[in-house]
Amino acid sequence: MLDKRNRRPSFRTGPAFAFLACLLCFAASAAETKSPLGEWSGTLTISGIKLRLLFKIRKTPEGNLTGTLDSLDQGAKDMPIDKATFEDDKLRLEIKLIQGVFEGTVDSTGNKIAGTFSQGSQSLPLNLTRGAGASLDESLSPADRAGSKYAAEKLGGGWNATLKAGADQFRLVLNIKTNRDGTAGGTLDSLDQGLTAIPLNAITFKEGKVHFEARGMGAAYDGVSFNNSSSVTGQWHQAGQTLPLSFSKSGSK
């Protein structure tokens, strides 16, 4: 209001002013959280196969958006995002390497994006959450847990194989390690496809038989013959096909 003595505006602090200041601070904070910069994770479901995706978005020195995409369950990392735009809370990302496009809208919290992932003529729902996301959820029955610990003991190390599918051949490298709880963990490299560190699930060794799954590829392996910790003979299952596949321990003759 006006001060009668000098006719100049006189501002007084009080609860209303403090409340207004809080509102202004909240508005500024909300504007910051709407930024698309950072890591965003989500799970894409394709024909029953769940693929964990991780988008990492940053700015170039010129101020443009850029970034990379990891398909964690397929061992594909740092695929470049060729074009990224963010306008009116809408984010669009183009990945030419896989002919993929993500389009989504950031919610009011700035921490979730509801959208779709398109590849070719196929479009699937994909919701992203700010952050790197959770690790693989591996829940084992008591029998499988015991079999996984036995697998860690017997299969630890590297194994090599060549998968023959018609006229095509794919060199595979299996890496088995022991987790902190004693169970087996591991990854698979498909050298000729340029895929590395594909996570393995359900690694067990029970009654002389080896089993593991590469869920990101929709694949599984059943080894029916184990020879002195130096070779495993069995079958590879993927996309409705069953193919013979034998692994040899690295360094073994």
C-alpha positions in Angstrom: 0.0 0.0 0.0 1.1 3.7 -0.2 2.8 5.4 2.8 0.9 8.6 3.6 4.0 10.4 4.5 6.1 10.0 1.4 3.6 8.6 -1.0 6.0 5.8 -2.0 5.1 2.1 -2.1 5.9 0.3 1.1 6.4 -3.5 0.9 6.0 -5.6 4.0 7.1 -9.1 4.5 4.8 -11.6 6.1 3.2 -15.0 5.6 1.7 -14.1 2.3 5.1 -12.9 0.9 6.8 -16.0 2.2 4.2 -18.2 0.6 4.6 -16.4 -2.7 8.4 -16.8 -2.4 7.9 -20.6 -1.9 5.7 -20.8 -4.9 8.3 -19.0 -7.0 11.0 -21.4 -5.7 8.8 -24.4 -6.5 8.1 -23.1 -10.0 11.8 -22.7 -10.7 12.5 -26.2 -9.3 9.7 -27.7 -11.4 11.1 -26.0 -14.5 14.5 -27.6 -13.9 13.1 -31.1 -13.4 11.4 -30.9 -16.8 14.8 -31.0 -18.5 15.3 -34.2 -20.6 19.0 -34.3 -19.7 20.2 -37.4 -17.8 19.5 -41.1 -17.8 16.1 -42.6 -18.6 15.3 -46.3 -18.3 12.4 -48.4 -19.4 11.4 -51.9 -20.5 10.3 -52.7 -24.0 8.2 -55.9 -24.5 8.4 -57.5 -27.9 6.7 -60.9 -28.5 7.1 -61.8 -24.8 10.8 -60.8 -24.7 11.6 -58.0 -22.3 14.4 -55.6 -23.2 15.7 -53.1 -20.7 16.6 -49.8 -22.5 18.7 -47.0 -21.1 18.8 -43.6 -22.8 21.6 -41.2 -21.8 20.8 -37.7 -23.0 23.2 -34.7 -22.8 24.0 -31.4 -24.4 26.7 -30.6 -27.0 29.0 -27.6 -26.4 26.7 -25.8 -28.9 23.7 -26.5 -26.7 22.0 -29.1 -28.9 20.6 -32.4 -27.5 22.4 -35.6 -28.2 23.0 -38.9 -26.4 23.2 -42.7 -26.7 21.0 -45.8 -26.2 21.9 -49.0 -24.4 19.9 -52.2 -25.0 21.1 -53.9 -21.8 19.7 -57.4 -22.4 21.1 -57.5 -25.9 24.6 -56.3 -25.0 24.3 -53.3 -27.3 25.8 -50.2 -25.8 26.3 -46.5 -26.8 24.2 -46.6 -29.9 24.2 -42.9 -31.0 21.1 -40.8 -30.9 21.2 -39.0 -34.2 18.5 -36.5 -33.6 16.9 -35.3 -30.4 14.3 -32.6 -29.9 12.5 -31.4 -26.8 9.6 -28.9 -27.1 6.4 -28.4 -25.1 7.4 -31.3 -22.8 7.6 -33.6 -25.8 10.7 -35.6 -26.4 11.7 -37.2 -29.7 14.8 -39.4 -30.2 15.9 -40.9 -33.5 18.4 -43.8 -33.6 19.3 -44.5 -37.3 21.5 -47.5 -36.5 18.4 -49.5 -35.6 15.9 -47.4 -37.5 14.2 -46.6 -34.2 12.3 -43.6 -32.9 11.1 -42.8 -29.4 8.4 -40.2 -28.8 7.0 -39.3 -25.4 5.7 -36.6 -23.1 7.3 -35.7 -19.8 4.8 -35.7 -16.9 4.3 -32.9 -14.4 7.0 -34.2 -12.1 9.6 -34.2 -14.7 10.6 -37.8 -13.8 8.5 -39.9 -16.1 7.9 -40.1 -19.8 5.0 -41.9 -21.4 5.5 -42.7 -25.0 6.1 -45.2 -27.8 9.1 -46.8 -29.5 8.8 -47.3 -33.3 11.0 -49.5 -35.4 10.1 -50.0 -39.0 6.3 -50.5 -39.2 6.0 -51.6 -35.6 5.1 -49.3 -32.7 5.1 -50.4 -29.1 4.4 -48.6 -25.8 7.5 -47.6 -23.8 7.5 -45.6 -20.6 10.7 -44.2 -19.2 11.7 -43.3 -15.6 14.5 -41.0 -14.7 17.5 -42.9 -13.6 19.5 -46.0 -14.6 16.8 -48.4 -13.5 17.0 -51.8 -11.7 19.2 -54.8 -12.4 17.9 -58.1 -13.7 15.3 -59.6 -11.3 16.6 -63.1 -10.8 14.5 -65.2 -8.4 15.5 -68.9 -8.1 13.8 -71.8 -6.4 15.9 -73.6 -3.7 16.7 -76.4 -6.2 17.8 -73.9 -8.9 19.8 -71.9 -6.4 21.7 -75.0 -5.4 22.2 -75.8 -9.1 23.4 -72.3 -9.8 26.0 -72.5 -7.0 27.2 -75.8 -8.5 27.3 -74.2 -11.9 29.5 -71.4 -10.5 31.9 -74.1 -9.2 32.1 -76.2 -12.3 31.7 -73.7 -15.1 33.6 -70.7 -13.9 35.7 -69.1 -16.7 35.5 -68.6 -20.4 33.9 -71.0 -23.0 34.0 -70.8 -26.8 31.5 -72.1 -29.4 30.4 -71.7 -33.0 26.7 -71.7 -33.7 25.9 -72.9 -37.2 22.5 -71.8 -38.6 22.2 -72.8 -42.3 25.1 -71.1 -44.2 25.7 -68.7 -41.3 28.1 -69.2 -38.5 28.3 -67.2 -35.3 31.2 -67.3 -32.8 30.0 -67.2 -29.2 32.0 -66.6 -26.0 30.5 -67.6 -22.7 31.8 -66.0 -19.5 30.8 -67.5 -16.2 31.6 -65.9 -12.8 30.6 -66.4 -9.2 28.2 -63.8 -7.6 28.6 -62.6 -4.1 25.9 -65.1 -2.9 27.8 -68.0 -4.5 25.4 -68.4 -7.4 26.5 -68.3 -11.1 26.3 -65.1 -13.1 27.5 -64.6 -16.7 27.5 -63.0 -20.0 27.5 -64.0 -23.7 29.4 -62.3 -26.5 28.3 -62.9 -30.1 31.5 -61.8 -31.9 30.2 -61.8 -35.5 27.2 -59.7 -34.5 29.2 -57.2 -32.5 27.2 -57.9 -29.4 29.0 -58.1 -26.0 28.1 -58.7 -22.4 24.6 -60.1 -23.1 23.3 -60.9 -19.6 22.6 -64.6 -18.8 19.8 -65.8 -16.6 19.0 -69.1 -14.7 22.5 -70.6 -15.0 22.3 -74.0 -13.4 24.1 -77.3 -13.4 21.9 -80.2 -12.1 22.2 -83.9 -12.6 25.0 -83.5 -15.1 23.0 -81.0 -17.3 23.9 -77.4 -17.9 21.2 -74.8 -18.5 21.2 -71.0 -19.1 19.0 -68.4 -20.8 19.8 -65.3 -22.7 16.3 -63.7 -22.3 17.2 -60.5 -24.2 17.7 -62.7 -27.3 14.8 -65.0 -26.5 17.3 -67.9 -26.4 18.2 -70.8 -24.1 20.8 -73.5 -23.9 20.6 -77.0 -22.6 23.9 -78.9 -22.3 23.3 -82.6 -21.9 26.9 -83.8 -21.8 29.7 -82.4 -19.6 33.2 -83.7 -20.1 35.8 -83.1 -17.4 35.1 -79.4 -17.1 36.5 -78.9 -20.7 33.5 -79.3 -23.0 29.7 -79.1 -22.9 27.6 -80.6 -25.7 23.9 -79.6 -26.1 21.3 -77.6 -28.0 20.6 -74.0 -28.6 17.0 -72.9 -28.7 15.9 -69.6 -30.3 13.0 -68.4 -32.4 11.4 -71.8 -32.6 14.6 -73.4 -33.8 16.8 -76.0 -32.0 20.4 -76.3 -33.2 23.3 -78.4 -31.9 25.9 -76.4 -30.0 29.0 -77.4 -28.1 31.2 -75.2 -25.9 34.9 -75.7 -25.2 36.6 -74.3 -22.2 39.1 -71.5 -23.1 42.6 -72.9 -23.2 41.5 -76.5 -23.3 42.7 -78.8 -26.1 
